[in-house]
Amino acid sequence: MAIDLANYEQKAREAVEIFWESRELARQKQTDAGKADQGERAGVTAGKNMDGFLALVIDIIRANGLDNAEIHQERRVLTLPGYFRPTKLWDLLVMNEGRLIAAIEFKSQVGPSFGNNANNRAEEAIGTAHDFWTAYREGAFGEQPRPFAGWMILLEDAPESRTPVTDATPHYSVFKEFENASYADRYNILCRKLMQEQLYTAASIIVSPRSAIDTGEYSEMSNMTRLRTFLSELAGHVAAEAARR
């Protein structure tokens, strides 16, 4: 049976619009209340920025055979046991008949201070994956097939995120692919390597300008890390689980 991507192109554009709209609404609400956070923080404290992408993923799950799966989005039911730490809070969990089908993280970063957060995002993604798969190996989720682990980021498309960045390394050279790589390039490299090292089943980056609040415009960095590849991997995994029933 062919996988169903649930008209993802249109829904992705709508999700991008929701992202920028929710940031602006949160910023405006705090400004009106006289409680505006410093810098860009005002746009992220509402916690709903990536809801459009959560909805898209849910549509993919439903469209590929898991109509009755338990899809958890509320904070109180998003915790999984860890191995190096007691627990980890995910953004979306999918359960079916007691089995963990998917665990997904949705991230975003906007400017102007891209350099302050890029390394932290990478360290967090790598650490989360290592902890997750070690917990799985040690039986934290019971005896079950390997679940889907997903990581996705929306990065602001801006001159600061597209400009080549140089690094000072006094003792050794950075890997060649990082030489003069922009922050957008670095996130693309991160996503690619997260998959190559089997830390995540799929990892994706999309890049969108603030003007997309009206258009839903976004672009992608490579075939390997584009949204269609991420959703295709998820749809295939879900379809395989549905076929086991």
N, C-alpha and C positions, 0 to 999 in steps of 0.2 A: 504494500500500500504506500502511495506517495505521501510524503509529509506535507503538512498544511502550514504555510507561514502567515495565515490569517490577515492578509492585506497589510503586511507590516510596514510597507513604505509610507502609506498614509498615516497609520497610527504612530509611526516614529516621528513624523513631522508634527503631529498633534502633541506628542510627548515633549518635543523640544519647545513648542509654544508654552505648554504648561510649566516647563522648567523656568523659563524666563519670566513668565507672568507671576508665578508664585514667589520668585525672588523679589520682584518689584513690589508686589503687594505686601510682602513681609517688611520690606524696607520702608514703604510708605506708612504702613500701620505704626511702626515704631517711631518714625519721624513725627507723625501726628500726635502720638502719645508723649512726645518729648523724651523718649527712652532709646533713641537710636544707638545701636552698637557702633563701635569704632570700625571704620573702613568697610570692607565687604561683608563683615560678619552679620550685618543687619539683614542681608539677603538670604542667610542660610539657617537662621535659628528657628524658622517655622517648621522645618523638618519634612516638608511635603514636596520638595523640589523634583524628586525623581518618581513621583507617583504615576506619571504617564507611562514610564517604562515598566514599572511593576504591572500596570494594567495590560500592557502589551505582552509581557511574559505569561501572565495568567491566560490571556486569549490563546497563546500558543499551546499551553498545557491542555486547555479544554478542547482545542481543535484537533489534538493528536491522540485522543483516546482515553484520557484520564478525566472524564466528566465528574467523577465522584471523589477525586483526590482531595485531601485536606490541604488547602493552601493558606499558610499562616503569614499574616502581615502585621499583627498587633504585637507590640513589644513584649508582652507577658508570655507569649508562646513562640518566641524567636530564638530561644537559647538552646545551644547544643553543648554537650560535655566536651571539654578539651583534654589534652594529654599533658602539656606543659603548664596549663592553667586550668582552673576548675571548669570554667564555662566560657563560651563565646557567643555574643549576640550577633545574629545575621540580619539581613534586610528582608529576605524572603526564604521560607522553607516550604517544601512540598513533601507531603507524606502520603503513602498509599498502603492500606492494609498493614500498618505498623512499620513499613519500610521507609527509610529516608530516600526520596527520589532525587531531590535537588536542594542545594543551598547556594544562595546567590547574594553577592554584594553589589550595591549600586553606589558609585562615587561621583563626585563632581569637583571641579576646581575652576575658579575664575580669578582674574587678575585684580590688582596689578602685580602682586607679590607671588609670582609663580614659583620662584626659587625657594621660598620658605617652606613649601609643602610637598614638592615633588618627591624628594628623598623619603620623607615620612610616609607618603602614600605607598611607595615601593616597599619599604621595610614592613609596613603593616600588611600589605598583600602577601608578601613572601612568608612572613611569620604566621599569618592566619592559615595559609594553605598547608604549611609544614605541620602545624598543630592539628589541623583537621584530618589529614591523611594518617598521621601517627595514631590519633584517637581511633580512626576507622580500623587500622591494622590491629589495634589492641582490643577490638571488640566493643567499643563504646556504643555503637549503633546496632549491636547484635549481628547475627550471621545473615548477611544480605549481599546482593550484587553491589559493585562499586557505584556510588551515587554520582550525580552531576554536580560539579563545583564551578560556579561562574563568577566572573569579576568584570564589571563594566564601568567605564568612566566617561563622563561628558566634560570636555575641556573647552574653555572659552577660546574662540578663534579671534586672536588679537595680535597686533605686531609683537607684543612681548612674549607671546607663546610660540611665535613662528620664527623669531630671530635666533640665529646660531648662538650658542653659549659655549664659552671656553672654561676649562677647569684648570686650577693650579694643583699639580700633583708632584711634590718635591722628590719623591723616592722612585716611583714607577710611572709608567705611562698608562693612561686609560685605554680600554679596548677601543679599537679603531672605529667601530660603529658609533661611539659616543663623541668622537672628535667633532667639534663645531655642530653638534646636534642641538636643535631647538628643544624646548620643553615638549612640544607636540611630538617630535621625533623620539624623544626619550620615553614618553608614555607608549608610543607604538612599539618601540624595542622591548619595553617591559612586558607588554601584552604578549608579544611574540614569544619571548623567552619563558614567560609563565606557562605557556602551552607546550613549548618544546621540552621543558623540564618536567612536564606532567604535573605541575602544581595546580593548574586549573584545567578543567575539561575544555573550557572556552573562555577567552578574555577579549574584550572589545573596547576600542576607543572611538568616539565620535567627537567632532570638533564643530562648534557652532558659535556664530557671532551674536552679540547682544541684540542686533537688529532682527534676529529670528523670532523675537517676541510676536511679530506680525506675520511671519512667513513660514516658520518651522524649518528654516534652512539649516542644513548641516552637511558636513563632508566627512570623508573617511580617509584613513592613512594607507591602508593596504588591503588586499583581498583576504589575507589571513586574519586580520583583526577587525574587519568590517562587521557591521551589525548583522547582515544576512548570514554570515558564517556562524556567528554566535547563536542566532536563533535556529539555524538549521541543525546545529549540534544538539541544542536543547530539544527540538522537535523530534529528532531521531531517537534520542535517549528516552523521551516520553513514550514514543510509539513502541519502542522495544519493551518498556515496562508494561504497557497496555496489552501487548501480545502475550505476556506471561500469565495473564489472568485466565 
